Amino acid sequence: MLIPRQKVPALQVETLTSGTFDLAEDGAGFATLVVFYRGLHCPICATYLKELGRLTADFADKGVKTIAISSDDKDRTQQMAEKVGMDDLRFGYGLPLNVAKAWGLFISTSRGTTSIGIEEPALFSEPGVFLVKPDGSLYFASVQTMPFVRPHFQEMIGALDFVQKNDYPARGEYTGEV
């Protein structure tokens, strides 16, 4: 399990438009928002990523860089990027499933063709949203077992105003006896 205020696992993936993404080298002012999505087969992911893309400039104004990552290959990721249609949103692809597991993501098996007629990969990760500080420490995490009910990006932008103004620390860091 990832613990707030502690380092997250290394994360390097290829992107569609900006070479290799290396979280350790991303250089965000406040944090990097890493959004793991299920893949091209997921219509909910496309809608979710459109919202992320629409708000990417707002996140940038708060010192937050964004990236959407899946285990899909380059071709499927390109199709998703075209479907989402947000040029400012970085797309990473080829996430190794062992890295997904290291981040605490749940792994699912294929159920065949989805409601939009796209075949699910044999194995893929379920969604997760992480805000990672420039020092590599976890600030916020939300991990899903299904594609439904994800954190709202607009609410995150409002929360960023509060946490930055008040130097609010990452919470959930306690690992001692209870």
ROKELO-306685 format. One line per 8 residues: number of its first residue (from 1); their letters; for each residue x, y, z of N, C-alpha, C, CB. Coordinates in nm, 4 decimals. Glycine has a CB too. Example, Ala and Ser with C-alpha at 12.3 -4.5 7.8 and 13.67 -1.06 7.14 Angstrom:
2
1) as) 1.3190,-0.5690,0.7800,1.2300,-0.4500,0.7800,1.3200,-0.3300,0.7800,1.1308,-0.4473,0.9046  1.2850,-0.2250,0.7080,1.3670,-0.1060,0.7140,1.2900,0.0030,0.7870,1.4084,-0.0598,0.5725;
END
This chain:
178
1) mliprqkv) 0.0845,-0.1179,0.0000,0.0000,0.0000,0.0000,0.0893,0.1246,0.0000,-0.0963,-0.0004,0.1227  0.0522,0.2223,-0.0805,0.1240,0.3490,-0.0819,0.0815,0.4311,0.0395,0.0973,0.4271,-0.2141  0.1765,0.5043,0.0954,0.1530,0.5824,0.2157,0.1794,0.7302,0.1852,0.2429,0.5326,0.3328  0.0842,0.8193,0.2200,0.1085,0.9623,0.2008,0.2369,1.0071,0.2695,-0.0094,1.0434,0.2533  0.3050,1.1004,0.2072,0.4319,1.1591,0.2514,0.5507,1.0659,0.2300,0.4232,1.1963,0.3976  0.5265,0.9479,0.1748,0.6360,0.8573,0.1412,0.6476,0.8477,-0.0108,0.6136,0.7164,0.2043  0.7637,0.8032,-0.0557,0.7907,0.7948,-0.1996,0.6988,0.6936,-0.2677,0.9372,0.7569,-0.2241  0.6564,0.7293,-0.3878,0.5797,0.6379,-0.4720,0.6780,0.5552,-0.5554,0.4792,0.7162,-0.5642;
9) palqvetl) 0.6328,0.4441,-0.6130,0.7213,0.3664,-0.7000,0.7634,0.4475,-0.8237,0.6517,0.2360,-0.7435  0.8751,0.4093,-0.8797,0.9212,0.4723,-1.0041,0.8136,0.4563,-1.1114,1.0564,0.4100,-1.0519  0.8033,0.5558,-1.1982,0.7043,0.5516,-1.3052,0.7638,0.6138,-1.4312,0.5740,0.6254,-1.2634  0.7844,0.5282,-1.5305,0.8342,0.5726,-1.6607,0.7524,0.5032,-1.7683,0.9871,0.5421,-1.6776  0.6956,0.5829,-1.8586,0.6228,0.5292,-1.9740,0.6487,0.6198,-2.0940,0.4690,0.5180,-1.9444  0.6304,0.5626,-2.2101,0.6367,0.6441,-2.3318,0.5078,0.7248,-2.3442,0.6586,0.5548,-2.4585  0.5175,0.8414,-2.4062,0.3993,0.9238,-2.4310,0.3788,0.9391,-2.5812,0.4131,1.0628,-2.3632  0.2606,0.9827,-2.6171,0.2306,1.0020,-2.7591,0.3025,1.1216,-2.8187,0.0824,1.0183,-2.7786;
17) tsgtfdla) 0.3244,1.2264,-2.7382,0.3736,1.3513,-2.7961,0.4988,1.4095,-2.7325,0.2679,1.4513,-2.7889  0.5422,1.3551,-2.6184,0.6543,1.4202,-2.5504,0.7614,1.3234,-2.5022,0.6033,1.4983,-2.4339  0.7853,1.2178,-2.5783,0.8926,1.1253,-2.5435,0.8612,1.0441,-2.4196,1.0209,1.2004,-2.5230  0.9649,1.0119,-2.3459,0.9496,0.9306,-2.2258,0.9075,1.0185,-2.1085,1.0807,0.8559,-2.1933  0.8011,0.9764,-2.0410,0.7589,1.0417,-1.9177,0.8294,0.9707,-1.8032,0.6020,1.0384,-1.9002  0.8975,1.0487,-1.7201,0.9609,0.9967,-1.6001,0.9110,1.0836,-1.4852,1.1194,0.9976,-1.6111  0.8305,1.0254,-1.3978,0.7719,1.1019,-1.2885,0.8776,1.1736,-1.2068,0.6907,1.0113,-1.1990  0.9918,1.1108,-1.1848,1.0989,1.1707,-1.1049,1.1571,1.2957,-1.1700,1.2092,1.0693,-1.0820;
25) edgagfat) 1.1392,1.3083,-1.2997,1.1947,1.4217,-1.3740,1.0881,1.5179,-1.4258,1.2764,1.3711,-1.4897  0.9631,1.5030,-1.3826,0.8536,1.5794,-1.4428,0.8620,1.7286,-1.4145,0.7219,1.5271,-1.3934  0.9124,1.7675,-1.3006,0.9367,1.9091,-1.2736,0.8128,1.9929,-1.2515,1.0125,1.9668,-1.3842  0.7085,1.9361,-1.1950,0.5888,2.0136,-1.1640,0.6186,2.1080,-1.0479,0.4693,1.9204,-1.1300  0.5532,2.2233,-1.0473,0.5729,2.3183,-0.9382,0.5178,2.2668,-0.8066,0.5082,2.4503,-0.9719  0.3910,2.2251,-0.8050,0.3291,2.1736,-0.6827,0.3219,2.0215,-0.6824,0.1895,2.2318,-0.6661  0.2773,1.9630,-0.7952,0.2608,1.8173,-0.8012,0.2315,1.7740,-0.9441,0.1474,1.7708,-0.7066  0.2409,1.6430,-0.9652,0.1967,1.5822,-1.0908,0.0721,1.5013,-1.0602,0.3090,1.4923,-1.1552;
33) lvvfyrgl) -0.0312,1.5222,-1.1402,-0.1557,1.4463,-1.1278,-0.1470,1.3301,-1.2257,-0.2827,1.5363,-1.1559  -0.1300,1.2093,-1.1707,-0.1189,1.0879,-1.2510,-0.2552,1.0197,-1.2492,-0.0058,0.9921,-1.1967  -0.3150,1.0077,-1.3676,-0.4463,0.9455,-1.3802,-0.4295,0.8164,-1.4600,-0.5494,1.0423,-1.4490  -0.4423,0.7047,-1.3904,-0.4380,0.5752,-1.4563,-0.5797,0.5425,-1.5024,-0.3812,0.4638,-1.3611  -0.5936,0.5070,-1.6306,-0.7263,0.4721,-1.6820,-0.7233,0.3319,-1.7407,-0.7732,0.5743,-1.7884  -0.8401,0.2733,-1.7594,-0.8538,0.1332,-1.7975,-0.8078,0.1056,-1.9403,-0.9969,0.0902,-1.7817  -0.8349,0.1954,-2.0331,-0.7946,0.1761,-2.1718,-0.9029,0.2181,-2.2698,-0.7582,0.0318,-2.1952  -0.8722,0.2024,-2.3969,-0.9614,0.2424,-2.5058,-1.0993,0.1804,-2.4939,-0.9008,0.2048,-2.6385;
41) hcpicaty) -1.1070,0.0600,-2.4408,-1.2337,-0.0121,-2.4328,-1.3340,0.0513,-2.3363,-1.2079,-0.1539,-2.3915  -1.2923,0.1467,-2.2554,-1.3750,0.2003,-2.1472,-1.4387,0.3346,-2.1841,-1.2915,0.2161,-2.0210  -1.5698,0.3361,-2.2093,-1.6346,0.4632,-2.2437,-1.6362,0.5618,-2.1275,-1.7764,0.4380,-2.2901  -1.6397,0.5122,-2.0048,-1.6375,0.6016,-1.8886,-1.5028,0.6724,-1.8803,-1.6655,0.5229,-1.7578  -1.3958,0.6012,-1.9144,-1.2624,0.6621,-1.9148,-1.2556,0.7779,-2.0141,-1.1553,0.5569,-1.9489  -1.3132,0.7598,-2.1315,-1.3084,0.8665,-2.2325,-1.3755,0.9928,-2.1803,-1.3763,0.8208,-2.3634  -1.4912,0.9783,-2.1190,-1.5621,1.0930,-2.0627,-1.4807,1.1569,-1.9512,-1.6999,1.0508,-2.0103  -1.4225,1.0743,-1.8654,-1.3424,1.1225,-1.7533,-1.2192,1.1993,-1.8025,-1.2994,1.0048,-1.6642;
49) lkelgrlt) -1.1543,1.1452,-1.9052,-1.0340,1.2098,-1.9575,-1.0659,1.3384,-2.0330,-0.9591,1.1144,-2.0486  -1.1838,1.3473,-2.0920,-1.2254,1.4748,-2.1533,-1.2321,1.5837,-2.0471,-1.3632,1.4601,-2.2241  -1.2871,1.5498,-1.9318,-1.2940,1.6459,-1.8220,-1.1537,1.6835,-1.7744,-1.3763,1.5885,-1.7053  -1.0655,1.5859,-1.7613,-0.9275,1.6148,-1.7228,-0.8616,1.7056,-1.8257,-0.8471,1.4846,-1.7073  -0.8801,1.6749,-1.9529,-0.8223,1.7574,-2.0577,-0.8752,1.8997,-2.0552,-0.8490,1.6958,-2.1918  -1.0045,1.9134,-2.0308,-1.0676,2.0459,-2.0251,-1.0094,2.1288,-1.9105,-1.2206,2.0321,-2.0085  -0.9696,2.0623,-1.8024,-0.9202,2.1327,-1.6843,-0.7679,2.1325,-1.6717,-0.9798,2.0716,-1.5614  -0.6978,2.0772,-1.7692,-0.5517,2.0695,-1.7616,-0.4879,2.2076,-1.7460,-0.4966,2.0011,-1.8861;
57) adfadkgv) -0.5375,2.3077,-1.8155,-0.4820,2.4434,-1.8012,-0.5069,2.4978,-1.6611,-0.5433,2.5385,-1.9061  -0.6220,2.4673,-1.6024,-0.6518,2.5110,-1.4657,-0.5572,2.4441,-1.3660,-0.7985,2.4793,-1.4295  -0.5303,2.3160,-1.3874,-0.4325,2.2486,-1.3025,-0.2949,2.3130,-1.3191,-0.4261,2.0979,-1.3361  -0.2569,2.3425,-1.4423,-0.1260,2.4045,-1.4679,-0.1146,2.5380,-1.3947,-0.1041,2.4250,-1.6199  -0.2241,2.6145,-1.3895,-0.2236,2.7416,-1.3166,-0.1947,2.7218,-1.1680,-0.3574,2.8128,-1.3342  -0.2189,2.6027,-1.1169,-0.1947,2.5712,-0.9749,-0.0619,2.4973,-0.9558,-0.3104,2.4861,-0.9185  0.0179,2.4885,-1.0620,0.1468,2.4210,-1.0520,0.1379,2.2702,-1.0614,0.2123,2.4576,-0.9245  0.0295,2.2200,-1.1217,0.0081,2.0761,-1.1331,0.0128,2.0350,-1.2800,-0.1270,2.0353,-1.0693;
65) ktiaissd) 0.1018,1.9419,-1.3115,0.1066,1.8822,-1.4448,0.0176,1.7586,-1.4455,0.2533,1.8460,-1.4857  -0.0420,1.7289,-1.5603,-0.1320,1.6143,-1.5706,-0.0802,1.5133,-1.6726,-0.2732,1.6605,-1.6089  -0.1132,1.3865,-1.6472,-0.0855,1.2810,-1.7441,-0.1873,1.1689,-1.7240,0.0608,1.2275,-1.7294  -0.2339,1.1131,-1.8348,-0.3246,0.9980,-1.8345,-0.2458,0.8780,-1.8868,-0.4541,1.0251,-1.9223  -0.2507,0.7666,-1.8126,-0.1676,0.6502,-1.8443,-0.2516,0.5231,-1.8409,-0.0494,0.6389,-1.7456  -0.2274,0.4349,-1.9385,-0.2897,0.3017,-1.9363,-0.1881,0.1974,-1.9834,-0.4179,0.2982,-2.0263  -0.2288,0.0731,-1.9739,-0.1442,-0.0362,-2.0228,-0.1659,-0.0615,-2.1718,-0.1721,-0.1642,-1.9438  -0.2576,0.0130,-2.2339,-0.2784,-0.0001,-2.3787,-0.1493,0.0256,-2.4554,-0.3874,0.0968,-2.4262;
73) dkdrtqqm) -0.1421,-0.0303,-2.5764,-0.0278,-0.0035,-2.6633,-0.0427,0.1348,-2.7271,-0.0149,-0.1132,-2.7727  0.0555,0.1727,-2.8064,0.0574,0.3063,-2.8662,-0.0636,0.3300,-2.9568,0.1861,0.3261,-2.9457  -0.1009,0.2320,-3.0379,-0.2126,0.2488,-3.1305,-0.3436,0.2727,-3.0558,-0.2255,0.1262,-3.2208  -0.3723,0.1923,-2.9563,-0.4964,0.2092,-2.8797,-0.4941,0.3411,-2.8029,-0.5167,0.0908,-2.7822  -0.3783,0.3795,-2.7523,-0.3675,0.5065,-2.6804,-0.3903,0.6231,-2.7757,-0.2297,0.5191,-2.6122  -0.3377,0.6137,-2.8963,-0.3607,0.7184,-2.9956,-0.5094,0.7303,-3.0267,-0.2814,0.6896,-3.1244  -0.5772,0.6181,-3.0391,-0.7218,0.6206,-3.0633,-0.7959,0.6877,-2.9468,-0.7749,0.4772,-3.0848  -0.7544,0.6588,-2.8244,-0.8177,0.7227,-2.7094,-0.7912,0.8723,-2.7103,-0.7674,0.6607,-2.5786;
81) aekvgmdd) -0.6685,0.9128,-2.7382,-0.6348,1.0552,-2.7425,-0.7194,1.1272,-2.8471,-0.4849,1.0745,-2.7726  -0.7388,1.0636,-2.9615,-0.8229,1.1236,-3.0656,-0.9683,1.1319,-3.0208,-0.8128,1.0431,-3.1957  -1.0151,1.0304,-2.9527,-1.1528,1.0290,-2.9017,-1.1726,1.1397,-2.7984,-1.1866,0.8913,-2.8396  -1.0735,1.1571,-2.7106,-1.0819,1.2583,-2.6060,-1.0667,1.3984,-2.6657,-0.9744,1.2338,-2.4985  -0.9766,1.4145,-2.7626,-0.9639,1.5398,-2.8350,-0.9130,1.6574,-2.7532,-1.0935,1.5750,-2.8920  -0.8249,1.6336,-2.6583,-0.7696,1.7406,-2.5747,-0.6182,1.7446,-2.5943,-0.8060,1.7193,-2.4235  -0.5710,1.8370,-2.6755,-0.4297,1.8423,-2.7135,-0.3350,1.8692,-2.5971,-0.4102,1.9477,-2.8172  -0.3822,1.9367,-2.4917,-0.2949,1.9692,-2.3786,-0.2721,1.8517,-2.2848,-0.3529,2.0839,-2.3011;
89) lrfgyglp) -0.3530,1.7467,-2.2974,-0.3429,1.6333,-2.2067,-0.2388,1.5343,-2.2575,-0.4793,1.5643,-2.1906  -0.1398,1.5048,-2.1725,-0.0394,1.4048,-2.2076,-0.0987,1.2654,-2.1902,0.0885,1.4214,-2.1208  -0.0654,1.1779,-2.2834,-0.1072,1.0380,-2.2773,0.0159,0.9492,-2.2738,-0.1978,1.0014,-2.3977  0.0249,0.8661,-2.1698,0.1298,0.7663,-2.1600,0.0714,0.6301,-2.1914,0.1949,0.7675,-2.0203  0.1551,0.5428,-2.2433,0.1058,0.4104,-2.2817,0.2058,0.3022,-2.2432,0.0776,0.4049,-2.4326  0.1563,0.1777,-2.2477,0.2427,0.0636,-2.2211,0.2771,0.0447,-2.0743,0.3678,0.0777,-2.2988  0.1894,0.0877,-1.9844,0.2150,0.0691,-1.8415,0.2282,-0.0796,-1.8109,0.1020,0.1326,-1.7560  0.3427,-0.1237,-1.7619,0.3559,-0.2638,-1.7245,0.2635,-0.2953,-1.6064,0.5029,-0.2972,-1.6893;
97) lnvakawg) 0.1969,-0.4091,-1.6126,0.1007,-0.4412,-1.5071,0.1677,-0.4639,-1.3718,0.0211,-0.5643,-1.5456  0.2945,-0.5038,-1.3700,0.3624,-0.5152,-1.2408,0.3841,-0.3772,-1.1783,0.4973,-0.5879,-1.2573  0.4024,-0.2752,-1.2615,0.4132,-0.1377,-1.2110,0.2763,-0.0917,-1.1614,0.4672,-0.0410,-1.3219  0.1711,-0.1245,-1.2351,0.0349,-0.0913,-1.1914,0.0083,-0.1508,-1.0528,-0.0701,-0.1436,-1.2939  0.0471,-0.2758,-1.0334,0.0279,-0.3407,-0.9029,0.1106,-0.2720,-0.7944,0.0655,-0.4898,-0.9110  0.2323,-0.2298,-0.8284,0.3161,-0.1606,-0.7308,0.2523,-0.0293,-0.6851,0.4544,-0.1337,-0.7898  0.1735,0.0319,-0.7720,0.1007,0.1545,-0.7394,-0.0305,0.1252,-0.6663,0.0725,0.2340,-0.8667  -0.0614,-0.0024,-0.6468,-0.1827,-0.0392,-0.5751,-0.3063,-0.0485,-0.6621,-0.2073,0.0580,-0.4675;
105) lfistsrg) -0.2865,-0.0476,-0.7944,-0.4020,-0.0580,-0.8841,-0.4519,-0.2018,-0.8884,-0.3656,-0.0093,-1.0265  -0.5807,-0.2163,-0.9027,-0.6421,-0.3477,-0.9181,-0.6312,-0.3908,-1.0639,-0.7908,-0.3459,-0.8719  -0.6131,-0.5200,-1.0862,-0.6003,-0.5752,-1.2214,-0.7246,-0.6583,-1.2517,-0.4702,-0.6616,-1.2356  -0.7796,-0.6373,-1.3707,-0.8979,-0.7120,-1.4140,-0.8655,-0.7985,-1.5343,-1.0131,-0.6165,-1.4473  -0.9484,-0.9015,-1.5532,-0.9381,-0.9875,-1.6707,-1.0452,-0.9480,-1.7711,-0.9518,-1.1370,-1.6320  -1.0207,-0.9793,-1.8963,-1.1116,-0.9437,-2.0042,-1.2470,-1.0120,-1.9893,-1.0502,-0.9797,-2.1379  -1.3486,-0.9365,-2.0230,-1.4840,-0.9914,-2.0330,-1.5307,-0.9865,-2.1784,-1.5825,-0.9131,-1.9413  -1.4346,-0.9713,-2.2699,-1.4679,-0.9704,-2.4121,-1.4898,-0.8300,-2.4649,-1.5909,-1.0537,-2.4372;
113) ttsigiee) -1.5889,-0.8179,-2.5499,-1.6196,-0.6903,-2.6149,-1.7079,-0.6051,-2.5237,-1.6893,-0.7136,-2.7515  -1.6758,-0.4771,-2.5152,-1.7507,-0.3865,-2.4281,-1.8746,-0.3329,-2.4985,-1.6618,-0.2704,-2.3828  -1.9495,-0.2501,-2.4276,-2.0736,-0.1920,-2.4796,-2.0499,-0.1042,-2.6018,-2.1423,-0.1109,-2.3715  -1.9265,-0.0580,-2.6205,-1.8958,0.0250,-2.7376,-1.8277,-0.0556,-2.8482,-1.8068,0.1425,-2.6971  -1.8268,-0.1875,-2.8328,-1.7765,-0.2742,-2.9383,-1.6257,-0.2872,-2.9468,-1.8258,-0.2262,-3.0660  -1.5556,-0.2576,-2.8384,-1.4097,-0.2670,-2.8369,-1.3695,-0.3796,-2.7417,-1.3443,-0.1309,-2.7940  -1.2787,-0.4628,-2.7883,-1.2312,-0.5765,-2.7104,-1.1445,-0.5301,-2.5926,-1.1520,-0.6729,-2.8001  -1.1733,-0.5829,-2.4750,-1.0887,-0.5562,-2.3596,-0.9584,-0.6349,-2.3742,-1.1617,-0.5933,-2.2271;
121) palfsepg) -0.8472,-0.5796,-2.3262,-0.7231,-0.6577,-2.3225,-0.7404,-0.7771,-2.2286,-0.6031,-0.5693,-2.2770  -0.6545,-0.8769,-2.2431,-0.6613,-0.9948,-2.1560,-0.6510,-0.9548,-2.0096,-0.5498,-1.0944,-2.1912  -0.5617,-0.8627,-1.9779,-0.5457,-0.8065,-1.8438,-0.5270,-0.6561,-1.8568,-0.4250,-0.8717,-1.7685  -0.5819,-0.5813,-1.7623,-0.5652,-0.4360,-1.7620,-0.5871,-0.3851,-1.6201,-0.6639,-0.3671,-1.8622  -0.5394,-0.2645,-1.5929,-0.5549,-0.2081,-1.4583,-0.6826,-0.1253,-1.4502,-0.4323,-0.1213,-1.4208  -0.7382,-0.1251,-1.3316,-0.8527,-0.0402,-1.3021,-0.8019,0.1005,-1.2690,-0.9376,-0.0989,-1.1842  -0.8924,0.1989,-1.2605,-0.8496,0.3387,-1.2458,-0.7841,0.3716,-1.1122,-0.9667,0.4280,-1.2645  -0.7006,0.4724,-1.1177,-0.6406,0.5303,-0.9985,-0.5991,0.6734,-1.0269,-0.5200,0.4470,-0.9514;
129) vflvkpdg) -0.6116,0.7587,-0.9275,-0.5749,0.8997,-0.9397,-0.4787,0.9318,-0.8265,-0.7014,0.9935,-0.9357  -0.3636,0.9887,-0.8613,-0.2584,1.0165,-0.7636,-0.2034,1.1563,-0.7859,-0.1452,0.9118,-0.7728  -0.1871,1.2284,-0.6769,-0.1200,1.3573,-0.6806,0.0147,1.3358,-0.6121,-0.2057,1.4717,-0.6103  0.1235,1.3543,-0.6883,0.2576,1.3243,-0.6398,0.3404,1.4534,-0.6383,0.3257,1.2154,-0.7285  0.3975,1.4821,-0.5226,0.4789,1.6024,-0.5058,0.6104,1.5888,-0.5840,0.5074,1.6282,-0.3553  0.6770,1.7013,-0.6138,0.8020,1.6955,-0.6902,0.9121,1.6100,-0.6263,0.8537,1.8341,-0.7096  0.9071,1.5918,-0.4943,1.0071,1.5074,-0.4291,0.9733,1.3586,-0.4388,1.0211,1.5471,-0.2834  0.8661,1.3253,-0.5095,0.8268,1.1862,-0.5292,0.7368,1.1309,-0.4210,0.9471,1.1020,-0.5386;
137) slyfasvq) 0.6953,1.2147,-0.3270,0.6088,1.1671,-0.2193,0.4618,1.1770,-0.2585,0.6346,1.2467,-0.0912  0.3854,1.0844,-0.2054,0.2416,1.0802,-0.2327,0.1703,1.1882,-0.1539,0.1831,0.9420,-0.1985  0.0865,1.2652,-0.2228,0.0041,1.3667,-0.1561,-0.1413,1.3208,-0.1470,0.0128,1.5015,-0.2312  -0.1933,1.2613,-0.2528,-0.3331,1.2189,-0.2591,-0.3417,1.0934,-0.3436,-0.4242,1.3311,-0.3169  -0.4339,1.0032,-0.3046,-0.4556,0.8829,-0.3854,-0.6007,0.8403,-0.3780,-0.3641,0.7682,-0.3390  -0.6504,0.7926,-0.4905,-0.7823,0.7302,-0.4975,-0.7710,0.6151,-0.5957,-0.8945,0.8330,-0.5410  -0.8030,0.4952,-0.5483,-0.7920,0.3756,-0.6313,-0.9291,0.3111,-0.6408,-0.6869,0.2757,-0.5736  -0.9680,0.2695,-0.7605,-1.0995,0.2121,-0.7846,-1.0876,0.0632,-0.8171,-1.1705,0.2866,-0.8989;
145) tmpfvrph) -1.1917,-0.0115,-0.7871,-1.2005,-0.1505,-0.8304,-1.2882,-0.1629,-0.9546,-1.2557,-0.2385,-0.7174  -1.3505,-0.0542,-0.9943,-1.4415,-0.0498,-1.1087,-1.4261,0.0843,-1.1790,-1.5891,-0.0723,-1.0642  -1.4856,0.0990,-1.2963,-1.4734,0.2258,-1.3671,-1.5630,0.3369,-1.3123,-1.5044,0.2047,-1.5111  -1.6509,0.3065,-1.2184,-1.7518,0.4017,-1.1727,-1.7052,0.4848,-1.0532,-1.8785,0.3283,-1.1367  -1.7670,0.6007,-1.0353,-1.7546,0.6870,-0.9179,-1.6088,0.7250,-0.8888,-1.8149,0.6178,-0.7965  -1.5552,0.8105,-0.9724,-1.4169,0.8561,-0.9581,-1.4117,0.9972,-0.9000,-1.3447,0.8522,-1.0938  -1.2938,1.0384,-0.8488,-1.2818,1.1754,-0.7972,-1.3121,1.2775,-0.9075,-1.1400,1.1995,-0.7396  -1.3744,1.3879,-0.8677,-1.4086,1.4943,-0.9624,-1.2933,1.5937,-0.9726,-1.5389,1.5666,-0.9193;
153) fqemigal) -1.2481,1.6162,-1.0941,-1.1335,1.7050,-1.1141,-1.1639,1.8490,-1.0754,-1.0887,1.6999,-1.2583  -1.2858,1.8962,-1.0987,-1.3220,2.0332,-1.0616,-1.3106,2.0514,-0.9101,-1.4657,2.0667,-1.1095  -1.3516,1.9508,-0.8336,-1.3385,1.9578,-0.6881,-1.1917,1.9592,-0.6466,-1.4109,1.8396,-0.6219  -1.1088,1.8858,-0.7196,-0.9662,1.8845,-0.6883,-0.9049,2.0226,-0.7074,-0.8933,1.7820,-0.7754  -0.9476,2.0931,-0.8096,-0.8951,2.2280,-0.8332,-0.9312,2.3186,-0.7170,-0.9495,2.2862,-0.9656  -1.0549,2.3109,-0.6705,-1.0949,2.3886,-0.5535,-1.0157,2.3500,-0.4296,-1.2428,2.3708,-0.5271  -0.9929,2.2215,-0.4112,-0.9144,2.1745,-0.2966,-0.7711,2.2260,-0.3047,-0.9151,2.0205,-0.2899  -0.7163,2.2339,-0.4249,-0.5795,2.2839,-0.4406,-0.5677,2.4277,-0.3918,-0.5356,2.2745,-0.5872;
161) dfvqkndy) -0.6695,2.5089,-0.4156,-0.6672,2.6459,-0.3639,-0.6487,2.6440,-0.2122,-0.7976,2.7211,-0.4018  -0.7272,2.5602,-0.1441,-0.7211,2.5519,0.0015,-0.5867,2.4970,0.0495,-0.8344,2.4645,0.0537  -0.5441,2.3844,-0.0067,-0.4217,2.3208,0.0451,-0.2980,2.4067,0.0193,-0.4028,2.1826,-0.0187  -0.2963,2.4763,-0.0927,-0.1807,2.5612,-0.1206,-0.1812,2.6854,-0.0316,-0.1790,2.6022,-0.2686  -0.2973,2.7467,-0.0130,-0.3081,2.8659,0.0716,-0.2710,2.8348,0.2161,-0.4501,2.9229,0.0654  -0.3084,2.7163,0.2632,-0.2901,2.6800,0.4031,-0.1740,2.5840,0.4281,-0.4155,2.6194,0.4548  -0.0950,2.5570,0.3240,0.0161,2.4621,0.3360,-0.0306,2.3334,0.4041,0.1331,2.5250,0.4150  -0.1436,2.2828,0.3575,-0.2081,2.1662,0.4170,-0.1280,2.0401,0.3846,-0.3537,2.1525,0.3664;
169) pargeytg) -0.0933,1.9613,0.4855,-0.0099,1.8434,0.4611,-0.0897,1.7260,0.4031,0.0574,1.8003,0.5904  -0.0195,1.6340,0.3414,-0.0816,1.5083,0.2997,-0.1291,1.4364,0.4240,0.0172,1.4193,0.2177  -0.2445,1.3725,0.4154,-0.3032,1.3053,0.5313,-0.3050,1.1547,0.5085,-0.4462,1.3575,0.5586  -0.3184,1.0786,0.6189,-0.3207,0.9330,0.6104,-0.1827,0.8728,0.6244,-0.3818,0.8896,0.4802  -0.0888,0.9473,0.6788,0.0504,0.9055,0.6852,0.0832,0.8136,0.8020,0.1368,1.0250,0.6921  -0.0051,0.8041,0.8986,0.0232,0.7273,1.0218,0.0266,0.5770,0.9916,-0.0840,0.7576,1.1314  0.1315,0.5106,1.0335,0.1463,0.3668,1.0080,0.1697,0.2862,1.1356,0.2610,0.3432,0.9117  0.1541,0.3496,1.2512,0.1796,0.2823,1.3783,0.0623,0.1952,1.4242,0.2112,0.3848,1.4847;
177) ev) 0.0730,0.1473,1.5473,-0.0318,0.0641,1.6073,-0.1587,0.1454,1.6251,0.0143,0.0063,1.7430  -0.2722,0.0778,1.6109,-0.4018,0.1413,1.6397,-0.4827,0.0561,1.7353,-0.4813,0.1648,1.5101;
END
